[in-house]
Amino acid sequence: MHVHVAHPDGEAKFWLDPEVELATQTGLAKHVICEAQQLVEDHLQEIIDAWNKHFPG
C-alpha cells in the first residue's frame, strides 16, 4: 500500500506498510519530504481507510 504526494516542486511516493517510508521522490527538498512524511503519518488511518474503500477486498 502506498500514497503519492504532489507538490509544485515535485512529487514523492511513500510506502505505508509496515511503516511509512519514502519510496521515491523527484525534485523535492529534504525539508519538504520531511513535512510530507509527517502529514502522511498524521493522517495514516484516513489514508488506509480511503485506500480500502477505493480498492475493496
ChimeraX attribute file (.defattr): number of C-alpha atoms within 10 A of each C-alpha:
attribute: neighborCount
match mode: 1-to-1
recipient: residues
	/A:1	12
	/A:2	16
	/A:3	18
	/A:4	14
	/A:5	16
	/A:6	14
	/A:7	13
	/A:8	7
	/A:9	10
	/A:10	13
	/A:11	17
	/A:12	20
	/A:13	19
	/A:14	21
	/A:15	16
	/A:16	18
	/A:17	10
	/A:18	7
	/A:19	10
	/A:20	17
	/A:21	15
	/A:22	17
	/A:23	13
	/A:24	11
	/A:25	16
	/A:26	12
	/A:27	13
	/A:28	16
	/A:29	11
	/A:30	9
	/A:31	9
	/A:32	16
	/A:33	20
	/A:34	13
	/A:35	11
	/A:36	21
	/A:37	19
	/A:38	13
	/A:39	12
	/A:40	21
	/A:41	16
	/A:42	11
	/A:43	11
	/A:44	16
	/A:45	11
	/A:46	12
	/A:47	17
	/A:48	16
	/A:49	11
	/A:50	12
	/A:51	14
	/A:52	12
	/A:53	10
	/A:54	9
	/A:55	8
	/A:56	7
	/A:57	5
